[in-house]
Amino acid sequence: MRKRERGRASATTSASAAAASSSASAVHKPPKCVVPNVLHLKLAKAKARIRRRHCGVGRITRRHANLANRGRVIKQSPKASAKKRPNGYRVKLTVGR
């Protein structure tokens, strides 16, 4: 029978533990919010697209609109742009009623 070599196993274990702790201490910044264009989308799709771009959905107001725009986003603030904003930046929406 073979005897286990305890010295080697603990040395490799401690080396892998040290590597894991050094990578865990690396600072991970959350992704920036890039406001997408959600005009003329249904509210549910607009919310999903906003969240997918690391933004948050802000206040939702409803305005009277023509039949084609009912349930759809007719205004957003801020407008869509490539500008990077803080993660979770809230986008205000106006939806046709």
DSSP file (Angstrom, degrees, kcal/mol; ACC not computed):
  #  RESIDUE AA STRUCTURE BP1 BP2  ACC     N-H-->O    O-->H-N    N-H-->O    O-->H-N    TCO  KAPPA ALPHA  PHI   PSI    X-CA   Y-CA   Z-CA
    1    1 A M              0   0    0      0, 0.0     2,-0.4     0, 0.0     0, 0.0   0.000 360.0 360.0 360.0 150.3    0.0    0.0    0.0
    2    2 A R        -     0   0    0      0, 0.0     2,-0.4     0, 0.0     0, 0.0  -0.746 360.0-134.8 -98.0 144.8    1.0    3.6   -0.6
    3    3 A K        -     0   0    0     -2,-0.4     2,-0.2     1,-0.0     0, 0.0  -0.767  27.0-112.7 -92.9 142.7    1.1    6.2    1.9
    4    4 A R        -     0   0    0     -2,-0.4     2,-1.1     1,-0.1     3,-0.1  -0.499  20.8-129.2 -73.2 141.6   -0.4    9.6    1.1
    5    5 A E     >  -     0   0    0     -2,-0.2     4,-1.4     1,-0.2     3,-0.2  -0.785  27.7-179.0 -92.8  99.3    2.1   12.4    0.9
    6    6 A R  H  > S+     0   0    0     -2,-1.1     4,-2.0     1,-0.2     5,-0.2   0.826  73.0  61.8 -71.2 -32.5    0.4   15.0    3.0
    7    7 A G  H  > S+     0   0    0      1,-0.2     4,-1.4     2,-0.2    -1,-0.2   0.900 106.5  44.1 -63.1 -42.1    3.1   17.7    2.6
    8    8 A R  H  > S+     0   0    0      2,-0.2     4,-2.3     1,-0.2     5,-0.2   0.911 111.6  52.0 -71.3 -42.9    2.5   18.0   -1.2
    9    9 A A  H  X S+     0   0    0     -4,-1.4     4,-2.1     1,-0.2    -2,-0.2   0.907 111.6  46.3 -62.2 -41.9   -1.2   17.9   -1.1
   10   10 A S  H  X S+     0   0    0     -4,-2.0     4,-2.4     2,-0.2    -1,-0.2   0.840 109.9  55.1 -71.2 -31.0   -1.4   20.7    1.5
   11   11 A A  H  X S+     0   0    0     -4,-1.4     4,-1.7    -5,-0.2    -2,-0.2   0.921 111.8  42.5 -67.5 -43.0    1.2   22.8   -0.4
   12   12 A T  H  X S+     0   0    0     -4,-2.3     4,-2.3     2,-0.2    -2,-0.2   0.873 114.0  52.4 -71.0 -35.4   -0.9   22.7   -3.6
   13   13 A T  H  X S+     0   0    0     -4,-2.1     4,-2.2    -5,-0.2    -2,-0.2   0.919 110.5  46.9 -64.9 -43.2   -4.1   23.3   -1.7
   14   14 A S  H  X S+     0   0    0     -4,-2.4     4,-1.9     2,-0.2    -1,-0.2   0.850 111.3  52.4 -69.1 -32.0   -2.7   26.3    0.0
   15   15 A A  H  X S+     0   0    0     -4,-1.7     4,-1.9     2,-0.2    -2,-0.2   0.911 111.6  45.5 -68.4 -42.0   -1.3   27.6   -3.3
   16   16 A S  H  X S+     0   0    0     -4,-2.3     4,-2.1     1,-0.2    -2,-0.2   0.859 111.9  52.5 -70.2 -33.4   -4.8   27.3   -5.0
   17   17 A A  H  X S+     0   0    0     -4,-2.2     4,-2.1     2,-0.2    -1,-0.2   0.879 108.8  50.3 -66.7 -38.0   -6.4   28.9   -2.0
   18   18 A A  H  X S+     0   0    0     -4,-1.9     4,-1.7     2,-0.2    -2,-0.2   0.888 110.6  49.2 -67.2 -38.6   -4.0   31.9   -2.2
   19   19 A A  H  X S+     0   0    0     -4,-1.9     4,-1.7     1,-0.2    -2,-0.2   0.893 111.5  49.6 -66.6 -39.9   -4.8   32.3   -5.9
   20   20 A A  H  X S+     0   0    0     -4,-2.1     4,-1.8     1,-0.2    -2,-0.2   0.887 110.4  49.5 -67.1 -39.0   -8.5   32.1   -5.3
   21   21 A S  H  X S+     0   0    0     -4,-2.1     4,-1.2     1,-0.2    -1,-0.2   0.845 109.1  52.3 -71.0 -31.8   -8.3   34.7   -2.5
   22   22 A S  H  < S+     0   0    0     -4,-1.7     4,-0.3     1,-0.2    -1,-0.2   0.871 112.2  45.1 -71.8 -35.1   -6.3   37.1   -4.7
   23   23 A S  H >< S+     0   0    0     -4,-1.7     3,-0.7     1,-0.2    -2,-0.2   0.816 110.2  55.4 -75.6 -29.1   -8.9   36.9   -7.5
   24   24 A A  H 3< S+     0   0    0     -4,-1.8    -1,-0.2     1,-0.2    -2,-0.2   0.788 102.7  56.3 -72.0 -26.5  -11.7   37.3   -5.0
   25   25 A S  T 3< S+     0   0    0     -4,-1.2    -1,-0.2    -5,-0.1    -2,-0.2   0.580  80.8 111.9 -83.0  -7.3  -10.2   40.6   -3.7
   26   26 A A  S <  S-     0   0    0     -3,-0.7     2,-0.4    -4,-0.3    -3,-0.0  -0.432  77.5-113.5 -65.4 138.0  -10.2   42.1   -7.2
   27   27 A V        -     0   0    0     -2,-0.1     2,-0.6     1,-0.0    -1,-0.1  -0.606  27.4-158.9 -79.0 126.3  -12.7   45.0   -7.4
   28   28 A H        -     0   0    0     -2,-0.4    -1,-0.0    -3,-0.0    -2,-0.0  -0.926   5.3-155.1-107.8 114.6  -15.6   44.3   -9.8
   29   29 A K        -     0   0    0     -2,-0.6     3,-0.1     1,-0.1    -2,-0.0  -0.704  22.7-115.2 -87.7 138.3  -17.3   47.4  -11.0
   30   30 A P        -     0   0    0      0, 0.0    57,-0.2     0, 0.0    -1,-0.1  -0.399  41.7 -93.8 -68.4 150.5  -21.0   47.0  -12.1
   31   31 A P        -     0   0    0      0, 0.0     2,-0.1     0, 0.0    22,-0.0  -0.278  43.3-108.8 -65.3 151.0  -21.6   47.6  -15.7
   32   32 A K        -     0   0    0     55,-0.1     2,-0.5    54,-0.1    55,-0.1  -0.391  28.7-111.6 -77.9 156.7  -22.7   51.1  -16.8
   33   33 A C  E     -A   85   0A   0     52,-2.8    52,-3.1    -2,-0.1     2,-0.5  -0.773  26.4-170.6 -88.8 128.8  -26.2   52.0  -17.9
   34   34 A V  E     -A   84   0A   0     19,-1.4    50,-0.1    -2,-0.5    21,-0.1  -0.973  27.5-127.2-119.0 112.9  -26.6   52.9  -21.6
   35   35 A V        -     0   0    0     48,-0.5    46,-1.4    -2,-0.5     2,-0.1  -0.412  26.2-150.1 -68.0 120.9  -30.2   54.2  -22.1
   36   36 A P        -     0   0    0      0, 0.0     2,-0.7     0, 0.0    -1,-0.1  -0.434  22.5-102.3 -86.2 164.0  -31.8   52.3  -25.0
   37   37 A N        +     0   0    0      1,-0.1    42,-0.1    -2,-0.1    12,-0.0  -0.784  46.0 163.5 -84.1 116.1  -34.5   53.7  -27.4
   38   38 A V    >   +     0   0    0     -2,-0.7     3,-1.7     3,-0.1    35,-0.4   0.227  21.4 138.4-118.4  12.2  -37.8   52.2  -26.2
   39   39 A L  T 3  S+     0   0    0      1,-0.2    35,-0.2    35,-0.1     3,-0.1  -0.334  73.8  12.2 -62.0 140.0  -40.2   54.6  -28.0
   40   40 A H  T 3  S+     0   0    0     33,-3.0     2,-0.3     1,-0.3    -1,-0.2   0.529  98.5 124.6  70.0  10.1  -43.3   52.8  -29.6
   41   41 A L  S <  S-     0   0    0     -3,-1.7    32,-2.5    32,-0.2    -1,-0.3  -0.694  71.3-101.0 -92.9 152.7  -42.6   49.6  -27.7
   42   42 A K  B  >  -B   72   0B   0     -2,-0.3     4,-2.5    30,-0.2    30,-0.2  -0.374  39.6-108.6 -64.2 153.9  -45.2   48.0  -25.4
   43   43 A L  H  > S+     0   0    0     28,-1.7     4,-2.6     1,-0.2     5,-0.2   0.881 116.2  51.2 -57.0 -44.8  -44.5   48.7  -21.8
   44   44 A A  H  > S+     0   0    0      1,-0.2     4,-2.0     2,-0.2    -1,-0.2   0.911 112.9  45.1 -62.1 -43.0  -43.4   45.2  -20.9
   45   45 A K  H  > S+     0   0    0      2,-0.2     4,-2.4     1,-0.2    -1,-0.2   0.881 111.9  53.1 -68.3 -37.1  -40.9   45.0  -23.7
   46   46 A A  H  X S+     0   0    0     -4,-2.5     4,-2.3     2,-0.2    -2,-0.2   0.925 109.1  48.8 -63.5 -44.2  -39.6   48.5  -22.9
   47   47 A K  H  X S+     0   0    0     -4,-2.6     4,-2.4     1,-0.2     5,-0.2   0.916 111.7  49.6 -61.0 -43.8  -39.0   47.6  -19.3
   48   48 A A  H  X S+     0   0    0     -4,-2.0     4,-2.1     1,-0.2    -1,-0.2   0.909 111.3  48.2 -63.4 -42.3  -37.1   44.4  -20.3
   49   49 A R  H  X S+     0   0    0     -4,-2.4     4,-1.0     2,-0.2    -1,-0.2   0.885 111.4  50.6 -66.9 -37.8  -34.9   46.3  -22.8
   50   50 A I  H ><>S+     0   0    0     -4,-2.3     5,-1.9     1,-0.2     3,-0.6   0.928 112.5  46.0 -64.8 -45.2  -34.1   49.0  -20.1
   51   51 A R  H ><5S+     0   0    0     -4,-2.4     3,-1.7     1,-0.2    -2,-0.2   0.847 106.4  59.4 -67.7 -33.5  -33.2   46.4  -17.5
   52   52 A R  H 3<5S+     0   0    0     -4,-2.1    -1,-0.2     1,-0.3    -2,-0.2   0.780 102.5  54.0 -65.3 -25.8  -31.1   44.5  -20.1
   53   53 A R  T <<5S-     0   0    0     -4,-1.0   -19,-1.4    -3,-0.6    -1,-0.3   0.171 123.8-105.3 -95.0  17.9  -29.0   47.6  -20.6
   54   54 A H  T < 5S+     0   0    0     -3,-1.7    34,-2.8     1,-0.2    35,-0.4   0.759  82.4 122.1  68.0  29.5  -28.3   47.8  -16.8
   55   55 A C      < -     0   0    0     -5,-1.9     2,-0.3    33,-0.2    -1,-0.2  -0.656  56.6-123.6-110.5 171.7  -30.7   50.7  -16.2
   56   56 A G  E     -c   90   0C   0     33,-2.9    35,-2.5    -2,-0.2     2,-0.6  -0.821  20.7-114.0-114.1 157.5  -33.8   51.0  -13.9
   57   57 A V  E     -c   91   0C   0     -2,-0.3    35,-0.2    33,-0.2     3,-0.1  -0.812  37.8-170.8 -91.4 122.8  -37.3   51.8  -14.8
   58   58 A G  E     -     0   0C   0     33,-2.8    34,-0.1    -2,-0.6     2,-0.1   0.211  45.8 -21.5 -90.4-147.3  -38.3   55.1  -13.2
   59   59 A R  E     -     0   0C   0     31,-0.1    34,-2.2     1,-0.1     2,-0.6  -0.375  57.6-151.0 -66.1 136.1  -41.7   56.8  -12.9
   60   60 A I  E     -c   93   0C   0     32,-0.2     2,-0.3    -3,-0.1    34,-0.2  -0.950  15.5-175.2-111.6 117.4  -44.3   55.6  -15.4
   61   61 A T  E     -c   94   0C   0     32,-2.5    34,-3.1    -2,-0.6     2,-0.4  -0.806  14.6-140.3-109.5 154.0  -47.0   58.2  -16.3
   62   62 A R  E     -c   95   0C   0     -2,-0.3     2,-0.3    32,-0.2    34,-0.2  -0.944  18.8-178.8-118.5 135.8  -49.9   57.6  -18.6
   63   63 A R  E     -c   96   0C   0     32,-2.4    34,-3.1    -2,-0.4     2,-0.2  -0.936  37.0 -98.0-128.7 151.0  -51.3   60.1  -21.1
   64   64 A H        +     0   0    0     -2,-0.3     2,-0.3    32,-0.2    32,-0.1  -0.491  53.7 166.2 -66.4 136.8  -54.2   59.9  -23.5
   65   65 A A        -     0   0    0     -2,-0.2     5,-0.1     1,-0.1    30,-0.0  -0.896  39.3 -78.6-145.1 171.6  -53.0   58.9  -26.9
   66   66 A N    >   -     0   0    0     -2,-0.3     3,-1.1     1,-0.1     4,-0.4  -0.199  54.2 -95.5 -70.4 170.7  -54.5   57.6  -30.2
   67   67 A L  G >  S+     0   0    0      1,-0.3     3,-1.1     2,-0.2    -1,-0.1   0.837 122.0  57.5 -58.7 -37.2  -55.6   54.0  -30.6
   68   68 A A  G 3  S+     0   0    0      1,-0.2    -1,-0.3     3,-0.0    28,-0.0   0.787 107.9  47.5 -67.1 -26.9  -52.3   52.9  -32.1
   69   69 A N  G X  S+     0   0    0     -3,-1.1     3,-1.9     2,-0.1    27,-0.6   0.349  77.0 127.8 -99.3   6.9  -50.2   54.2  -29.2
   70   70 A R  B <  S+d   96   0C   0     -3,-1.1    27,-0.2    -4,-0.4     3,-0.1  -0.471  84.8   6.8 -66.2 127.9  -52.3   52.6  -26.3
   71   71 A G  T 3  S+     0   0    0     25,-2.7   -28,-1.7     1,-0.3     2,-0.3   0.491 110.7 110.4  80.6   3.2  -50.0   50.6  -24.0
   72   72 A R  B <  S-B   42   0B   0     -3,-1.9    24,-2.6   -30,-0.2     2,-0.4  -0.784  78.4-100.5-112.4 155.6  -46.9   51.8  -25.9
   73   73 A V  E     +E   95   0C   0    -32,-2.5   -33,-3.0   -35,-0.4    22,-0.3  -0.598  38.1 171.9 -74.2 122.9  -44.2   54.2  -24.8
   74   74 A I  E     +     0   0C   0     20,-2.9     2,-0.3    -2,-0.4    21,-0.2   0.536  67.4  18.5-108.1 -10.8  -44.8   57.6  -26.3
   75   75 A K  E     -E   94   0C   0     19,-1.4    19,-2.6   -37,-0.1     2,-0.3  -0.977  60.4-172.5-156.4 145.0  -42.0   59.5  -24.4
   76   76 A Q  E     -E   93   0C   0     -2,-0.3    17,-0.2    17,-0.2     4,-0.1  -0.993  20.3-125.7-138.7 148.5  -38.9   58.6  -22.5
   77   77 A S  E    S+E   92   0C   0     15,-2.4    15,-2.9    -2,-0.3     2,-0.2  -0.970  92.0  28.9-140.7 123.5  -36.5   60.7  -20.4
   78   78 A P  S    S-     0   0    0      0, 0.0    -1,-0.2     0, 0.0     3,-0.1   0.569  98.1-122.8 -76.2 165.4  -33.6   60.8  -20.8
   79   79 A K        -     0   0    0     -2,-0.2   -44,-0.1     1,-0.1   -42,-0.1  -0.269  40.7 -79.0 -68.6 161.6  -33.6   60.2  -24.6
   80   80 A A        +     0   0    0     -4,-0.1     2,-0.3   -46,-0.1    -1,-0.1  -0.369  66.2 150.3 -63.7 137.7  -31.6   57.2  -25.9
   81   81 A S        -     0   0    0    -46,-1.4   -46,-0.1     2,-0.2     0, 0.0  -0.976  57.3-115.4-159.9 167.4  -27.9   57.9  -26.2
   82   82 A A  S    S+     0   0    0     -2,-0.3     2,-0.1   -48,-0.1    -2,-0.1   0.418  73.6 125.0 -87.3   0.9  -24.5   56.1  -26.1
   83   83 A K        -     0   0    0    -48,-0.1   -48,-0.5     1,-0.1     2,-0.5  -0.385  62.8-127.6 -63.8 134.3  -23.6   58.1  -22.9
   84   84 A K  E     -A   34   0A   0    -50,-0.1   -50,-0.2    -2,-0.1    -1,-0.1  -0.743  31.4-178.2 -88.7 127.4  -22.6   55.8  -20.1
   85   85 A R  E     -A   33   0A   0    -52,-3.1   -52,-2.8    -2,-0.5     3,-0.1  -0.726  38.2 -72.3-117.8 167.4  -24.5   56.5  -16.8
   86   86 A P    >   -     0   0    0      0, 0.0     3,-1.7     0, 0.0    -1,-0.1  -0.240  63.6 -87.1 -60.5 149.9  -24.3   54.8  -13.4
   87   87 A N  T 3  S+     0   0    0      1,-0.3   -32,-0.2   -57,-0.2   -55,-0.1  -0.320 115.7  21.9 -57.4 133.9  -25.6   51.3  -13.0
   88   88 A G  T 3  S+     0   0    0    -34,-2.8    -1,-0.3     1,-0.2   -33,-0.2   0.547  80.8 168.7  85.3   7.7  -29.4   51.3  -12.2
   89   89 A Y    <   -     0   0    0     -3,-1.7   -33,-2.9   -35,-0.4     2,-0.3  -0.316  36.4-119.1 -56.2 131.4  -29.9   54.9  -13.6
   90   90 A R  E     -c   56   0C   0    -35,-0.2     2,-0.5   -33,-0.1   -33,-0.2  -0.586  21.0-156.6 -85.9 134.8  -33.7   55.4  -13.8
   91   91 A V  E     -c   57   0C   0    -35,-2.5   -33,-2.8    -2,-0.3     2,-0.3  -0.940  13.2-141.1-109.2 121.8  -35.5   56.0  -17.1
   92   92 A K  E     - E   0  77C   0    -15,-2.9   -15,-2.4    -2,-0.5     2,-0.4  -0.637  20.5-162.6 -83.6 139.0  -38.8   57.8  -16.9
   93   93 A L  E     -cE  60  76C   0    -34,-2.2   -32,-2.5    -2,-0.3     2,-0.5  -0.938  16.4-157.0-125.4 145.2  -41.5   56.6  -19.3
   94   94 A T  E     -cE  61  75C   0    -19,-2.6   -20,-2.9    -2,-0.4   -19,-1.4  -0.992  19.7-163.8-117.4 127.5  -44.8   58.0  -20.6
   95   95 A V  E     -cE  62  73C   0    -34,-3.1   -32,-2.4    -2,-0.5   -22,-0.2  -0.894  22.4-111.1-116.5 139.2  -47.3   55.4  -21.8
   96   96 A G  E      cd  63  70C   0    -24,-2.6   -25,-2.7   -27,-0.6   -32,-0.2  -0.421 360.0 360.0 -67.6 139.4  -50.3   55.9  -24.0
   97   97 A R              0   0    0    -34,-3.1   -33,-0.2   -27,-0.2   -27,-0.1   0.397 360.0 360.0-104.8 360.0  -53.6   55.3  -22.3
